[in-house]
Amino acid sequence: MSSFKNRMSIAIAAAIVAAGLATAAPASAQTAASTSSTTTAAPAAKPKRTPTPGQLAARERQKKCAAEWKEAKAAGKVEKGMKWPQYWSACNKRLKGAT
């Protein structure tokens, strides 16, 4: 019986140590993440560039396709199994061809 108790107390101690390490790891990861984010935030002082006409057109097409997607999805007119990326691809091609 004492052999069983020894093994059981070792297993319990190991579980306590593992639990302590598991809860300590995210804190150290957060500390590392916060220090790296503060070091990368400094170079962000660059002025923003204005979007190109092509980028502006792509954003407009995406907004139009998103509105169409929401309407079609609510009306149940979206093909079964189709996800947003497939819909966006088809809609984007359609709108590009319309111009």
VOMIVO-139050 format. One record per atom (N, C-alpha, C, O, CB): residue in one letter; z, x, y. Coordinates in steps of 0.001 Angstrom, whole numbers, padded with zeros to 6 digits, always signed. Glycine has a CB too. Layout:
AZXY/...
END
This chain:
M+000000+000805-001187/M+000000+000000+000000/M+000000+000852+001257/M-000654+000482+002232/M+001179-000918-000005/S+000694+001961+001278/S+000751+002767+002494/S-000620+003360+002815/S-000931+003576+003986/S+001793+003887+002347/S-001445+003625+001805/S-002785+004133+002035/S-003622+003091+002769/S-004399+003418+003666/S-003451+004524+000706/F-003452+001840+002376/F-004162+000754+003032/F-003720+000619+004490/F-004548+000420+005378/F-003935-000562+002281/K-002421+000726+004731/K-001896+000614+006095/K-002409+001762+006960/K-002729+001561+008131/K-000352+000604+006084/N-002489+002951+006394/N-002985+004099+007151/N-004455+003892+007527/N-004849+004130+008669/N-002816+005402+006334/R-005253+003452+006570/R-006669+003220+006850/R-006842+002105+007875/R-007710+002174+008746/R-007422+002874+005557/M-006017+001091+007760/M-006102-000027+008695/M-005704+000415+010099/M-006363+000029+011065/M-005209-001188+008228/S-004665+001200+010241/S-004249+001648+011570/S-005281+002607+012164/S-005478+002625+013379/S-002868+002327+011501/I-005939+003401+011320/I-007003+004283+011810/I-008181+003448+012293/I-008769+003747+013333/I-007458+005272+010703/A-008529+002407+011550/A-009638+001539+011942/A-009321+000813+013247/A-010194+000675+014104/A-009945+000522+010830/I-008098+000356+013403/I-007697-000329+014633/I-007739+000643+015810/I-008212+000291+016891/I-006281-000939+014486/A-007249+001858+015605/A-007268+002859+016670/A-008706+003203+017065/A-009009+003377+018246/A-006519+004128+016227/A-009577+003299+016075/A-010976+003602+016363/A-011619+002468+017152/A-012415+002713+018059/A-011752+003852+015063/A-011280+001235+016812/A-011820+000089+017530/A-011332+000068+018972/A-012096-000267+019877/A-011435-001209+016825/I-010080+000420+019196/I-009535+000452+020554/I-010226+001528+021382/I-010558+001303+022546/I-008015+000699+020522/V-010442+002698+020783/V-011124+003784+021491/V-012565+003386+021811/V-013049+003624+022917/V-011098+005084+020649/A-013247+002778+020837/A-014629+002358+021055/A-014703+001304+022152/A-015604+001347+022989/A-015240+001816+019756/A-013777+000367+022158/A-013762-000657+023197/A-013508-000040+024563/A-014098-000459+025558/A-012703-001715+022892/G-012638+000946+024612/G-012367+001636+025876/G-013588+002369+026383/G-013864+002365+027583/G-011217+002611+025713/L-014323+003002+025478/L-015534+003713+025875/L-016619+002739+026313/L-017365+003018+027253/L-016042+004585+024726/A-016708+001619+025647/A-017740+000643+025989/A-017493+000057+027370/A-018446-000196+028107/A-017791-000474+024943/T-016241-000164+027735/T-015968-000712+029062/T-016036+000356+030136/T-016286+000035+031298/T-014607-001377+029086/A-015824+001606+029789/A-015886+002686+030774/A-017319+003082+031071/A-017598+003546+032176/A-015105+003896+030286/A-018238+002919+030134/A-019618+003355+030321/A-020317+002608+031452/A-020969+003263+032266/A-020391+003173+029037/P-020228+001289+031558/P-020913+000623+032666/P-020396+001054+034036/P-021167+001116+034993/P-020773-000869+032526/A-019112+001349+034141/A-018576+001769+035425/A-019183+003102+035844/A-019524+003299+037010/A-017047+001873+035363/S-019316+004012+034887/S-019913+005301+035235/S-021399+005137+035512/S-021954+005858+036341/S-019689+006328+034110/A-022052+004199+034831/A-023467+003953+035087/A-023651+003342+036471/A-024614+003662+037168/A-024062+003029+034007/Q-022731+002464+036873/Q-022822+001879+038203/Q-022608+002938+039261/Q-023283+002932+040290/Q-021808+000753+038371/T-021679+003848+039022/T-021430+004914+039977/T-022663+005784+040108/T-023046+006154+041218/T-020220+005754+039557/A-023290+006115+038987/A-024499+006930+039024/A-025624+006190+039719/A-026388+006790+040475/A-024923+007328+037612/A-025733+004897+039471/A-026789+004111+040101/A-026555+004001+041599/A-027502+004076+042383/A-026870+002717+039473/S-025310+003825+042002/S-025048+003677+043430/S-025268+004989+044164/S-025728+004976+045305/S-023626+003179+043662/T-024955+006119+043546/T-025197+007390+044225/T-026680+007696+044300/T-027141+008261+045292/T-024467+008523+043514/S-027446+007332+043261/S-028877+007594+043319/S-029562+006657+044286/S-030540+007045+044924/S-029499+007465+041943/S-029069+005411+044417/S-029701+004485+045347/S-029432+004902+046787/S-030273+004682+047658/S-029201+003057+045106/T-028284+005494+047047/T-028015+005919+048413/T-028850+007143+048766/T-029218+007325+049926/T-026525+006220+048599/T-029151+007974+047789/T-029982+009133+048083/T-031439+008740+048239/T-032164+009398+048985/T-029838+010177+046991/T-031898+007690+047562/T-033287+007272+047687/T-033489+006352+048881/T-034628+006133+049292/T-033744+006581+046415/A-032424+005808+049448/A-032564+004900+050573/A-032906+005642+051863/A-033490+005042+052766/A-031290+004103+050757/A-032570+006903+051978/A-032799+007651+053204/A-034285+007810+053540/A-034640+007632+054705/A-032160+009005+053093/P-035191+008138+052576/P-036591+008306+052940/P-037304+006997+053277/P-038484+007037+053628/P-037312+008985+051827/A-036659+005860+053189/A-037296+004572+053446/A-037513+004319+054934/A-037856+003201+055317/A-036461+003457+052856/A-037325+005310+055767/A-037471+005151+057206/A-038929+005183+057645/A-039207+005073+058839/A-036697+006228+057924/K-039871+005333+056706/K-041289+005352+057050/K-041709+003996+057589/K-041239+002966+057106/K-042145+005736+055828/P-042583+003982+058576/P-043065+002686+059064/P-043973+002026+058030/P-044705+002706+057311/P-043816+002855+060401/K-043920+000699+057963/K-044740-000032+056991/K-046188-000038+057448/K-046488-000167+058635/K-044225-001482+056805/R-047079+000104+056471/R-048506+000010+056770/R-048923-001445+056723/R-048365-002233+055959/R-049348+000856+055780/T-049885-001795+057522/T-050389-003166+057485/T-051270-003333+056251/T-051991-002408+055876/T-051180-003512+058786/P-051217-004498+055620/P-052041-004735+054425/P-053531-004726+054780/P-053935-005094+055883/P-051662-006082+053764/T-054310-004301+053826/T-055760-004295+054015/T-056283-005719+053926/T-055588-006598+053416/T-056457-003388+052965/P-057493-005965+054412/P-058065-007316+054289/P-058172-007778+052835/P-058001-008962+052546/P-059444-007358+054936/G-058453-006856+051929/G-058513-007208+050510/G-057165-007632+049962/G-057078-008561+049159/G-059038-006044+049709/Q-056103-006944+050400/Q-054760-007306+049958/Q-054356-008672+050505/Q-053743-009477+049804/Q-053750-006241+050396/L-054705-008920+051758/L-054392-010232+052352/L-055130-011349+051627/L-054569-012418+051385/L-054756-010249+053851/A-056408-011096+051275/A-057189-012099+050547/A-056590-012346+049159/A-056536-013487+048702/A-058662-011651+050422/A-056145-011287+048494/A-055538-011430+047166/A-054252-012239+047240/A-053978-013060+046365/A-055255-010053+046550/R-053462-012009+048287/R-052220-012777+048449/R-052514-014256+048669/R-051825-015117+048122/R-051396-012227+049625/E-053530-014552+049463/E-053907-015950+049700/E-054378-016613+048411/E-054004-017749+048120/E-055008-016038+050769/R-055213-015894+047627/R-055669-016449+046345/R-054495-016698+045421/R-054459-017708+044718/R-056674-015508+045670/Q-053522-015774+045417/Q-052369-015946+044548/Q-051553-017165+044971/Q-051069-017906+044115/Q-051495-014686+044563/K-051394-017383+046264/K-050661-018558+046743/K-051376-019847+046347/K-050739-020810+045919/K-050488-018498+048269/K-052715-019862+046492/K-053479-021051+046108/K-053369-021309+044614/K-053178-022448+044188/K-054950-020897+046507/C-053490-020247+043817/C-053398-020405+042364/C-052001-020854+041948/C-051851-021642+041015/C-053759-019092+041660/A-050985-020355+042636/A-049611-020755+042309/A-049414-022236+042573/A-048772-022929+041784/A-048593-019932+043122/A-049960-022725+043676/A-049847-024155+043988/A-050586-024986+042941/A-050086-026012+042481/A-050407-024453+045403/E-051788-024526+042570/E-052554-025237+041528/E-051804-025232+040205/E-051765-026244+039505/E-053946-024599+041343/W-051206-024090+039862/W-050458-023944+038610/W-049303-024939+038565/W-049091-025615+037558/W-049929-022501+038454/K-048568-025019+039654/K-047420-025928+039693/K-047864-027381+039532/K-047236-028152+038806/K-046645-025757+041009/E-048954-027752+040215/E-049452-029120+040110/E-049958-029425+038696/E-049648-030473+038130/E-050569-029354+041130/A-050736-028504+038138/A-051289-028711+036796/A-050188-028743+035742/A-050243-029533+034800/A-052301-027611+036460/K-049209-027896+035904/K-048102-027847+034941/K-047300-029156+035005/K-046922-029707+033971/K-047175-026619+035226/A-047048-029638+036200/A-046288-030887+036352/A-047059-032075+035795/A-046467-033010+035256/A-045951-031133+037826/A-048390-032036+035928/A-049217-033139+035435/A-049530-033005+033952/A-050115-033914+033362/A-050509-033212+036223/G-049155-031902+033348/G-049408-031684+031930/G-050845-031323+031625/G-051317-031545+030510/G-049034-032897+031160/K-051551-030767+032604/K-052968-030436+032422/K-053201-028981+032043/K-054350-028559+031913/K-053727-030748+033679/V-052144-028210+031866/V-052278-026805+031484/V-052506-026733+029981/V-051837-027419+029209/V-051017-025980+031899/E-053456-025897+029573/E-053738-025748+028146/E-052485-025313+027409/E-051661-024570+027942/E-054873-024735+027915/K-052351-025783+026179/K-051180-025460+025383/K-051119-023953+025135/K-052104-023343+024719/K-051199-026232+024049/G-049968-023368+025390/G-049755-021938+025160/G-050153-021057+026336/G-049889-019855+026312/G-050517-021510+023953/M-050779-021621+027360/M-051195-020815+028507/M-049985-020504+029372/M-049175-021376+029684/M-052284-021544+029335/K-049886-019246+029746/K-048816-018778+030623/K-049419-018435+031976/K-050640-018401+032135/K-048075-017544+030012/W-048551-018183+032946/W-048996-017885+034302/W-049986-016718+034369/W-050993-016838+035066/W-047802-017581+035166/P-049751-015595+033678/P-050711-014490+033817/P-052143-014873+033427/P-053092-014456+034092/P-050262-013322+032969/Q-052308-015653+032369/Q-053646-016079+031959/Q-054244-017044+032987/Q-055425-016963+033322/Q-053597-016743+030565/Y-053408-017948+033475/Y-053877-018904+034484/Y-054274-018173+035759/Y-055311-018465+036354/Y-052789-019956+034787/W-053445-017228+036173/W-053719-016451+037387/W-055031-015698+037258/W-055818-015659+038204/W-052575-015469+037673/S-055275-015102+036106/S-056507-014343+035897/S-057725-015245+036037/S-058675-014904+036742/S-056501-013672+034516/A-057701-016384+035377/A-058834-017309+035435/A-059019-017890+036843/A-060142-017995+037338/A-058637-018443+034422/C-057927-018258+037467/C-057980-018842+038808/C-058467-017807+039827/C-059273-018122+040702/C-056591-019385+039216/N-057979-016591+039709/N-058381-015530+040619/N-059885-015279+040518/N-060557-015128+041538/N-057601-014243+040320/K-060410-015233+039305/K-061856-015026+039103/K-062633-016187+039714/K-063659-015980+040362/K-062194-014887+037587/R-062142-017409+039506/R-062804-018591+040035/R-062842-018563+041556/R-063881-018827+042163/R-062102-019853+039551/L-061691-018238+042178/L-061646-018220+043634/L-062450-017060+044229/L-063024-017198+045309/L-060209-018140+044100/K-062493-015935+043544/K-063299-014815+044030/K-064781-015180+044006/K-065538-014820+044908/K-063043-013552+043181/G-065172-015885+042978/G-066581-016297+042841/G-066959-017361+043850/G-068138-017505+044173/G-066850-016814+041436/A-065988-018113+044359/A-066269-019196+045294/A-066569-018668+046692/A-067149-019387+047506/A-065096-020162+045345/T-066187-017425+046985/T-066397-016906+048344/T-067714-016223+048509/T-068026-015738+049597/T-065313-015958+048712/
END
